Amino acid sequence: MKKQSEQSLQNMMAEYQAVTGSNVMQQLEQLAAPLKGARVLHINSTKEGGGVAEILHKLIPLKQALGIEADWDVISGNQEFYQCTKGFHNALQGMRQSISEKLLQNYEKINRENEEKLRSKLKEADFVFIHDPQPAPLLKLIPERRGKWIWRCHIDASKPYREVWKYLREWITPYDASIFSLPEFAQPLPHTIYNSFQH
Amino acid sequence: MPNATGDVQKKLPFAVKDCALITIATGIKVQNLKEFAAVLKDVPTGSIYHHFWGRLLRALFDEPEYNNDFASWASRGLHDKQLAEQLSMVIPTDYKDLEGLRQETVEVVEQRLDESEIVPWAQADQQFHFLKSQIVVFDTGIRYDHPAELVPQISKLSTGSIYYHFIDARNRTDERYDDFSSWLNGFDGDEFEELTRNLCGMDPYFSSLKEIRLNVSNIFQKFFAKGEQ
């Protein structure tokens, strides 16, 4: 994602402050201070449309304005890839899904292709946020990674269709942490699970 | 004596902090009272703390009927009003530490299990999720040199500041003092002894943070108004 000019970022912060007041902005600055200069990379699968893209369009400039070297890349896939990940989405929400071996192989192949394109950035990033299941295999494909990797699940995974969750869990387990929107949406995982909404 | 501004800050300015709680899932959820009792015995004390005190800083859309999460679940999830009332009567400030609070809570739950012919259970979407929290502390940059300066300012403090200096401090320090009292104790002589005593005598558990702020403000105002007479 192209970084906005300093002036544009400053204007954005002033607009935020007009709404939140200065206390909130000072708190954000204090939170960001230890991360100044850190390379933070977000990865998802859609540039426009959908809640994740909406969040990232706002979150990345905010992090940049706070001195974090935030960036956002979007993985690309073919029609079968999106058919497969649509199945994942439905399965995490509890719908019985039959996802063929062929679709799963394509899912992994697309992730390998994207890993080749993004390898240097993924390797060098201090923090990598992987959004939802689409790019989840990237972590295992970068054994030489140096940063902390966080899986951000935007889906209610409280009662997933087990066959699909068993497959996805293999990719997600090695992450350093996960973030679910609510504690009720989470699945047990062997790492720290944060909640984005303070419940 | 530890205080909000650190051990070495006796007579140094009172540093106003603010805070937020980051919620962390323990991954443990239960669906009936027997499971609840078993987990309660082992869950980290941070989870006990979160479910008794954390709600003070949470955005709530209505006035909660019960003052801790366990009681709320007993009512909403298990539909056991009697247990909810009993759990609601467990007052964290009555116990010297979180282990004592845990033991009393377990006692209440086990007694209810002994009385029950059928183990109370919740529907699948009403399970209890054990959570814990991590406090994030912010420095507001505001400093006060003398207790009298606080009088007009306490009512303007954020609820996060009240939580940090009044609730968290009592769990943070061995003496279980709020930060205002710790700071006042750092002044020579007994000038602020009554003020400290009144602050220490406040039980914050049944109050919202706004009510605690009002009470603390009133205590300061009364003390300094008396001094002026």
Interface residues (C-beta under 8 A of the other chain):
Chain A: N23 Q26 Q27 Q30 L31 K159 F180 P183 E184 A186 P188 L189 T192 I193 Y194 N195 Q198 H199
Chain B: D18 A20 L21 I22 T23 I24 A25 G27 L57 R58 A59 A124 Q127 H129 L131 V136 F138 D139 T140 G141 S158
